[in-house]
Amino acid sequence: MDLDIVELSRLQFAMTALYHFLFVPLTLGLSIIVAIMETVYVMTNRPIWRQMTKF
């Protein structure tokens, strides 16, 4: 497998882009979900909502 520097650079960029496209939206989505769960806990004072935020 004969890879030159341009192909290796493209592979590195592809891996970086894949990491970015997967984990950034996941992190942002989880933070919103946890904030909603904590808000529901404060409004209802039910301990199940507090437990769900402790994952």
Contacts in CASP RR format, 6 or more apart in sequence:
PFRMAT RR
TARGET T0000
AUTHOR 0000-0000-0000
METHOD contacts of the structure
MODEL  1
MDLDIVELSRLQFAMTALYHFLFVPLTLGLSIIVAIMETVYVMTNRPIWR
QMTKF
3 11 0 8 1.000
34 53 0 8 1.000
37 49 0 8 1.000
37 52 0 8 1.000
37 53 0 8 1.000
38 49 0 8 1.000
38 50 0 8 1.000
38 53 0 8 1.000
40 46 0 8 1.000
40 49 0 8 1.000
41 47 0 8 1.000
41 49 0 8 1.000
41 50 0 8 1.000
41 53 0 8 1.000
END
